[in-house]
Amino acid sequence: MLVNGKKMLEEARRKKGVIYHFNINNLEWARIILEKTNAMHKPVILGVSEGAINYMGGYRVVSALVRNLIDELHIENDVCLHLDHGSSYESCKMAIDAGFTSVMIDASKKSLEENIKETKKVVLYAKEHNVTTEAELGHVGGIEDDVNSTILLADYDECLRFIRETEIDSLAPAIGTVHGIYKGELHIDFDLIQKLRDNTSIPLVMHGGSGLSHDILRQAISCGITKINVNSDMQYVWAEAVRDFIKNNPSVYDPRKIIMSGRDAMNQFIEEKINILDNEK
């Protein structure tokens, strides 16, 4: 069932659990994630970047794809369709108008005042359409970045002001993680997570969930992270499985068989992440 993210995130926060956000990049990935999480009876957030939206044909294509997969596959678990790193109010509005149930406005590279102003505008439009909102404060580095030189950790007092003035539903504070695979030594500010958890009432989001050990992820969750975004790790798992399939089946040329050869690896990956609080490894 397609829902906004508010209820699932608030419930996870209350129970000190976590909701995973898995990015989708095509029809096959959307289907695999939906079927696996449904079989596990677990809520899930399907994240879609602007790049993936362009690749898949547009906001309405993605929305229609996910909605029809939910219907045709008889998906019964709660599913949230989320715009990941919306670069502008216009992008968020297009996602909302197309039927996305959650949007992230990422104005983190702008000044605090500009970030607040643009986020407030998105929040207002989203609330009118029963859509949940997320925003970023500080700077989460990219895959080309050196961890030690590019991350701008979120400031605690600015986070409090940002939450108060924007009325955002969830916040992704920069805590020391990086999108993609790390190139430097990792330093996550667990104290900031805990302090924000103890003094705010909204779910906290970790971007850059790839490349982290289960111990680090569990510690982040225990400190107050409620939503973890994962993309690169799953891309690597899928790519490795597909490469092995092609190597061992050189005569296969059917794209359906090639793309779906990564299904089992992705299913295992998804299960390990969702069960992370029960996984002692």
C-alpha positions in Angstrom: 0.0 0.0 0.0 1.4 3.4 -1.0 1.5 5.8 2.0 3.5 8.9 3.0 6.4 8.2 5.3 5.1 9.9 8.5 3.5 7.0 10.3 6.2 4.5 9.5 9.0 6.8 10.6 7.3 8.0 13.7 6.6 4.4 14.8 10.2 3.4 14.1 11.4 6.4 16.1 9.1 5.5 19.0 10.4 1.9 19.0 14.0 2.9 18.5 14.0 1.0 15.2 14.9 1.9 11.7 13.3 2.2 8.2 15.4 1.6 5.2 15.3 3.8 2.1 16.5 1.8 -0.9 17.0 3.7 -4.1 15.4 2.3 -7.2 17.0 2.7 -10.6 14.7 0.8 -12.9 11.6 -1.4 -13.1 13.5 -4.5 -12.0 14.9 -2.9 -8.8 11.6 -1.5 -7.9 10.0 -5.0 -8.3 12.7 -6.8 -6.3 12.6 -4.4 -3.4 8.8 -4.4 -3.3 8.5 -8.2 -3.4 11.2 -8.8 -0.8 10.0 -6.3 1.7 6.4 -7.5 1.2 7.5 -11.1 1.9 9.2 -9.8 5.1 6.1 -7.8 6.1 8.3 -4.7 6.5 7.6 -1.1 5.5 10.0 0.4 3.0 10.9 3.7 1.4 11.6 3.7 -2.3 14.0 6.6 -3.0 14.3 8.0 -6.5 17.0 10.5 -7.4 16.4 13.2 -10.1 19.0 11.3 -12.2 17.0 8.1 -11.9 13.8 9.9 -12.6 15.3 11.3 -15.9 16.6 7.8 -16.8 13.3 6.2 -16.2 11.3 8.7 -18.2 10.0 11.3 -15.8 8.2 11.8 -12.5 4.8 10.5 -13.7 6.4 7.4 -15.2 8.1 6.5 -12.0 4.9 7.2 -9.9 2.7 5.1 -12.3 5.3 2.3 -12.4 5.5 2.0 -8.6 1.7 2.4 -8.1 1.0 -0.3 -10.7 3.6 -2.7 -9.4 2.0 -2.4 -6.0 -1.4 -3.2 -7.5 -0.3 -6.0 -9.9 2.0 -7.7 -7.4 -0.5 -7.4 -4.5 1.9 -5.6 -2.3 0.4 -5.2 1.2 3.2 -3.7 3.2 3.5 0.0 3.6 5.5 1.6 0.8 6.6 5.3 0.6 7.6 6.8 -2.8 10.3 9.4 -2.0 12.1 12.0 -4.1 15.7 11.8 -3.0 17.7 15.1 -3.0 15.2 17.3 -4.8 17.3 20.2 -6.0 14.6 22.8 -6.0 11.0 23.7 -5.1 10.0 23.1 -8.7 11.4 19.5 -8.6 9.6 18.7 -5.3 6.4 20.2 -6.7 6.6 18.0 -9.8 7.1 14.9 -7.7 4.2 15.8 -5.5 2.0 16.5 -8.5 3.0 13.2 -10.0 1.9 11.3 -6.9 5.1 10.9 -4.9 4.2 10.5 -1.2 7.4 12.0 0.2 10.0 14.5 -0.9 13.4 15.7 0.1 14.4 19.3 -0.6 18.2 19.6 -0.5 19.2 23.2 -0.3 22.1 22.4 2.1 24.7 24.1 -0.1 22.9 27.4 0.3 23.1 29.7 3.4 21.0 28.7 6.4 18.5 31.5 5.7 18.1 30.4 2.1 17.8 26.8 3.1 15.1 27.6 5.6 13.2 29.8 3.1 13.2 27.2 0.3 12.4 24.3 2.7 9.5 26.2 4.2 8.0 26.7 0.7 8.3 23.0 0.0 6.8 22.0 3.4 3.8 24.3 2.8 3.0 22.7 -0.6 3.6 19.2 0.7 1.4 19.6 3.7 -1.4 20.7 1.4 -1.1 17.4 -0.5 -0.5 15.0 2.5 3.1 14.5 1.5 5.9 14.1 4.0 9.1 16.2 3.8 12.8 15.8 4.5 15.7 18.3 4.3 19.4 18.3 4.8 21.6 20.5 7.0 25.3 20.6 6.8 27.1 18.9 3.8 27.1 15.1 3.2 30.0 14.5 0.8 29.8 12.8 -2.6 31.6 9.7 -3.9 34.4 11.7 -5.3 35.1 13.5 -2.0 37.7 12.9 0.6 35.9 12.4 3.9 38.3 14.5 5.9 38.1 17.6 3.7 34.6 18.0 2.4 32.1 17.2 5.1 30.5 20.1 6.9 28.9 18.7 10.0 25.5 20.1 11.0 25.5 22.6 13.8 23.2 21.6 16.7 21.7 25.0 17.4 21.1 25.5 13.6 19.3 22.2 13.5 17.0 23.3 16.3 16.3 26.5 14.5 15.8 24.8 11.2 13.3 22.3 12.6 11.4 25.0 14.4 11.1 27.4 11.5 10.5 24.9 8.6 8.3 22.4 10.5 10.0 19.7 8.4 8.9 16.1 9.0 12.4 14.6 9.1 15.9 16.0 9.1 19.1 14.6 7.6 21.9 16.3 9.5 25.4 15.9 8.2 27.0 13.6 10.8 30.2 12.5 9.0 29.0 10.1 6.3 29.5 10.4 2.6 27.4 9.3 -0.4 29.0 6.3 -2.1 32.3 4.6 -1.1 34.6 6.3 1.4 38.0 7.6 0.5 39.2 8.7 3.9 38.9 7.9 7.6 35.4 7.9 8.9 34.3 10.0 11.9 30.6 9.9 12.7 29.3 12.4 15.3 27.3 10.0 17.4 27.0 12.7 20.1 25.3 15.0 17.7 22.8 12.3 16.8 22.0 11.5 20.4 21.7 15.2 21.4 19.3 15.8 18.5 17.3 12.7 19.3 17.0 13.8 23.0 15.9 17.3 22.2 13.7 17.1 19.1 10.6 15.1 18.2 11.2 14.3 14.5 12.9 11.3 12.8 16.6 11.7 12.0 17.9 10.5 8.6 21.3 9.1 7.8 22.4 9.7 4.2 25.5 7.8 3.0 24.5 4.5 4.6 26.7 2.5 2.2 30.1 1.3 3.2 29.3 1.2 6.9 29.8 -1.8 9.1 26.7 -3.3 10.9 28.2 -2.2 14.2 28.4 1.4 13.1 24.8 1.3 11.7 23.5 -0.3 15.0 25.3 2.4 17.0 23.8 5.1 14.8 20.3 3.6 15.3 20.7 3.3 19.0 21.7 7.0 19.2 18.6 8.1 17.3 18.8 7.5 13.5 15.4 6.4 12.3 15.9 6.3 8.5 19.0 5.0 6.6 19.5 5.6 2.9 21.3 3.0 0.9 22.1 3.0 -2.8 25.8 2.4 -3.7 26.2 -0.8 -1.6 23.2 -2.4 -3.4 24.5 -1.2 -6.8 27.8 -3.0 -6.1 26.1 -6.2 -4.9 23.9 -6.2 -8.0 26.7 -5.5 -10.4 28.9 -8.2 -9.0 26.2 -10.8 -9.3 25.4 -9.7 -12.9 29.1 -9.8 -13.9 29.4 -13.3 -12.6 26.3 -14.4 -14.5 27.5 -13.0 -17.7 30.9 -14.6 -17.2 29.4 -18.0 -16.6 26.6 -17.6 -19.2 28.3 -16.0 -22.2 25.7 -17.1 -24.7 22.8 -15.4 -22.8 21.7 -12.1 -24.5 18.2 -11.7 -23.1 18.4 -8.4 -21.1 15.6 -9.6 -18.7 17.8 -12.6 -17.7 20.9 -10.5 -17.4 19.3 -7.7 -15.3 17.4 -10.1 -13.0 20.4 -12.3 -12.4 21.2 -9.9 -9.6 17.9 -10.6 -7.8 19.1 -13.2 -5.3 22.1 -11.0 -4.2 19.8 -8.0 -3.8 17.3 -10.1 -1.8 20.0 -11.2 0.5 21.3 -7.7 0.9 17.9 -6.3 1.7 17.2 -9.0 4.3 20.5 -8.4 6.0 19.9 -4.6 6.2 16.3 -4.8 7.4 17.2 -7.4 10.1 20.3 -5.5 11.2 19.2 -5.0 14.8 18.9 -8.8 15.1 22.1 -9.5 13.2 25.1 -9.9 15.6 27.7 -10.1 12.8 
